[in-house]
Amino acid sequence: MSSSAIDLPSSEAIARYEPVIGLEVHVQLATATKIFCGCPTSFGAPPNTNVCPVCLGLPGALPVLSRQAVELAIKGAIALNCLIRPQSRFARKNYFYPDLPKGYQISQYDEPLAEHGHVDIVVGGVQRRIGVTRVHMEDDAGKSIHDGFKDSERYSYVDLNRCGTPLIEIVSEPDMRSSDEAYAYLTEVKQALQFVEVSTCDMEKGHLRCDANVSVRLKGVEKLGTKAEVKNLNSFRFLKQALDYEIARQVALIERGGRVAQETRLYNPDLGETFTMRSKEDAHDYRYFPEPDLVPLRVSEKWLQEIRASMPELPAHQRKRFIEQFGLREYDAEVLTATRPAAEYYETVARVSGDPKTAANWVMGDLMALLKAEGKEIADSPVSPENLGGLVKRIAAGELSGKLAKEVFPKMFATGESAGVIMEREGLKQVSDAGALEKVILEVIANHPKQVAQYKGGKTTVINFLVGQAMRATRGQANVAMVTELLKKTLGGSETC
């Protein structure tokens, strides 16, 4: 692997060029078993234990396509707004590498599962639509391990547990024009697939991997530049960093009068640079041909409709609905639909409370803060959405002040109890009885003659001090609105006298 360290061009030079970016995203489907056999897909098993004659490619072993893998692949394609083909076909993609025991990968070539989709993104307040060329199914290869052993300088080791793991490959159109747009696109893809439970998209476990194709051209020029492929980008941060570097590298070459080579490159995050892996001109001819051991995959309209009916509301539609139905800000809607459990939790709180905006504030604020402090996910919240909705409802009904609610909520989080149970046990119900409050107000007025005189002299902001004293006297249980109204009425009456 050779270094390509260069003197990067100025921001002004980069600004004269337009990047053209397309992504190829490989996603592991959330099946318990492999795509063509019954071996488990569990992560972390001892090397070469989750294998059988089928995924090892032994003579005479025949593949059997997993129905669950197909259903998940279809759900993923629908989530990306693709058209599902009534017939698709598997092919053999031939290449030779130590972690590919069959000598070929079973994939889809000219007849993919789905085509012509799109993903909508928003970057800098501007919405853009990124095309999805195709979604196709394939099996994964194994893993070559080049370090970590005492003799790694002489040998590479192979773990074939991953062989046969079901994947979908999502190929975008070259519609992205910046690393920010690529980041936003990958974020939307990941969120959509997680929402429909097609994949966990855990990048640390290799469940989501990304290759980027990038070229540059002068702004206003229609002809595409020569592209380089940057492979195996396994984090969102590395995707953005690799693209920014590769864009600058290509601009620098062109500005110096050089040419961009069509090649495959790797990104080194320690150096923040991309390096040549191999020339595209020397790349393998995969010699695709139809897989003779598998019949064509046919998806009937009935089966397709059954799959559609089983799917939840997609995050993009849910965000729009939350804004329109609940009056949420766009940012709040994005936070609350970041995951399916968060969206479902919030919607229950909003329904039970009858106050969607206040419900959003409690979910995004107090609840998420405590969950983060405890290292918990919202699906594991000790406070059920029904109980949080009940708390918000009590605030709106005047049964609980905002201050008291802030005391009650951590106790709900610690015990899992409802607000009503805690209020009853600790005597925390809000005081809204006018007679009881009038006694408190008369005491406050009697104990603070200086502030009363200031108020009557025209310094009306002193009312906040007097309200605070009344709240202190009632341990924060007084109805603030009633206290304020009664104070003004009492002080106004005294002034008239």
HELIX and SHEET records of a PDB file:
HELIX    1   1 SER A   11  ALA A   15  1                                   5    
HELIX    2   2 ARG A   67  ALA A   79  1                                  13    
HELIX    3   3 SER A  179  PHE A  195  1                                  17    
HELIX    4   4 MET A  203  LYS A  205  5                                   3    
HELIX    5   5 PHE A  236  GLU A  255  1                                  20    
HELIX    6   6 LYS A  280  ASP A  282  5                                   3    
HELIX    7   7 GLU A  301  ALA A  309  1                                   9    
HELIX    8   8 PRO A  315  PHE A  326  1                                  12    
HELIX    9   9 GLU A  330  LEU A  336  1                                   7    
HELIX   10  10 ARG A  340  SER A  353  1                                  14    
HELIX   11  11 PRO A  356  TRP A  362  1                                   7    
HELIX   12  12 VAL A  363  LEU A  367  3                                   5    
HELIX   13  13 MET A  368  GLU A  374  1                                   7    
HELIX   14  14 ILE A  378  ASP A  380  5                                   3    
HELIX   15  15 PRO A  385  ALA A  396  1                                  12    
HELIX   16  16 GLY A  402  THR A  415  1                                  14    
HELIX   17  17 ALA A  419  GLU A  426  1                                   8    
HELIX   18  18 ALA A  434  ASN A  447  1                                  14    
HELIX   19  19 PRO A  449  LYS A  456  1                                   8    
HELIX   20  20 THR A  460  VAL A  462  5                                   3    
HELIX   21  21 ILE A  463  ALA A  473  1                                  11    
HELIX   22  22 VAL A  480  THR A  496  1                                  17    
SHEET    1   A 9 LEU A  83  ILE A  84  0                                        
SHEET    2   A 9 ALA A 114  VAL A 123 -1                                        
SHEET    3   A 9 VAL A 126  ASP A 139 -1                                        
SHEET    4   A 9 PRO A 166  SER A 172 -1                                        
SHEET    5   A 9 TYR A  17  GLN A  28 -1                                        
SHEET    6   A 9 LEU A 208  LEU A 218 -1                                        
SHEET    7   A 9 ALA A 228  LEU A 233 -1                                        
SHEET    8   A 9 GLU A 263  ASN A 268  1                                        
SHEET    9   A 9 GLU A 273  SER A 279 -1                                        
SHEET    1   B 2 GLN A  87  SER A  88  0                                        
SHEET    2   B 2 LEU A 297  ARG A 298 -1                                        
SHEET    1   C 3 TYR A 104  GLN A 108  0                                        
SHEET    2   C 3 PHE A  90  ASN A  94 -1                                        
SHEET    3   C 3 PHE A 289  PRO A 290 -1                                        
SHEET    1   D 2 LYS A 143  ILE A 145  0                                        
SHEET    2   D 2 TYR A 157  ASP A 159 -1                                        
END                                                                             
